[in-house]
Amino acid sequence: MTPLVVVDADVLGRQRTGEETYVTNLLRELPAVAPDLRFAAVTRRPDLVPAGVEAVALPARSQELRMAWSLPRLLRRLRPKVAHFQHAL
């Protein structure tokens, strides 16, 4: 099975300028430079995930609840080899 890399892409569509630009470009470039890996982006806005990356929707009313409960549960289900976050989890 191809190893899965998960990127926390919650900033997509949230007008967080530098953070959003970083994640968007990371998701655009990673599949081309690492074709031997699968990439998934966990986001509230799956429509903004670039082609070549699996969009995983994770709605959230509260950022604290998302980070403390919803996202860890999702990661246990997805079982990625690597997960990338911009903030401490």
N, C-alpha and C positions, 0 to 999 in steps of 0.2 A: 504494500500500500504506500502511496506517495505521502511523505511527511507533510503535515499541515502546519502552516504559520498563521496565527491570528493577530490581526492588528485592531486595536481599539480605535475605531474611526468615529467616535461620538461627536467630534467637532465638525463633521461635514454638515454644511448648511446652517451653521450656527453663528456665522459672521465673526469668527475668532481669528481673523486675518492670518497672522503668521502660523499659528497652529493648524489652521485649516489648509493653508497652502502646503505646509510640510506633509501632512497626512495624504492629501490628494496626490502630490507628486510621488510620495513613497509608494502608494498603491498603483500608480501608473507605471512606475519603473521596475518594481520588484519582479513581476512575472517574466519580463524580458531578460533580466540578469540572472534569474534562478529558475529556469524552466523545469528543473527536476523537483520543484516544490509546489505545493498547492497553497494558495493564499485566500484568506477569508477576512472580511472587514465587518466588525460588529458595530452597528450604527442605528440611529433613529431614522436615518434617511437612506434606505437601500437604493433609491433611485439615483443617488449621487455617486455610487460606487463605480469606479471605472471598469470597463470590459476586461475580462481575464481574471477578475477577482470575484469570489463568491460573496454575495451580500447576505449578512445574517442580521435580521431585524431584531432589535432589542429596545422596545419602547420603555420610557422611564418618566415618571412624574417627578421623582426626587433623585438627584444625582447621588446623594448619600446612600439611598436604598439600592440604586443601580450598582454602585461600586461594592457595597458590603454584602449584597444578597443575590441580585439577579445575574450580574456578570460572573461571579464565581460559580454559580450553578450552571450557567451556560458553558463555561470553560470545562467543567467536569463532564458535561455531555459531549462536547466537541473533541476533547482530549488532544489538543494541539501539542506538537513537539516544542514549539516556541510561541510565546505571546509577547507582543510589543505594546507598551503603554507609554503615554506621555507623562503620566502622573503615577504616584505610588498607589499600589492596589493592596 
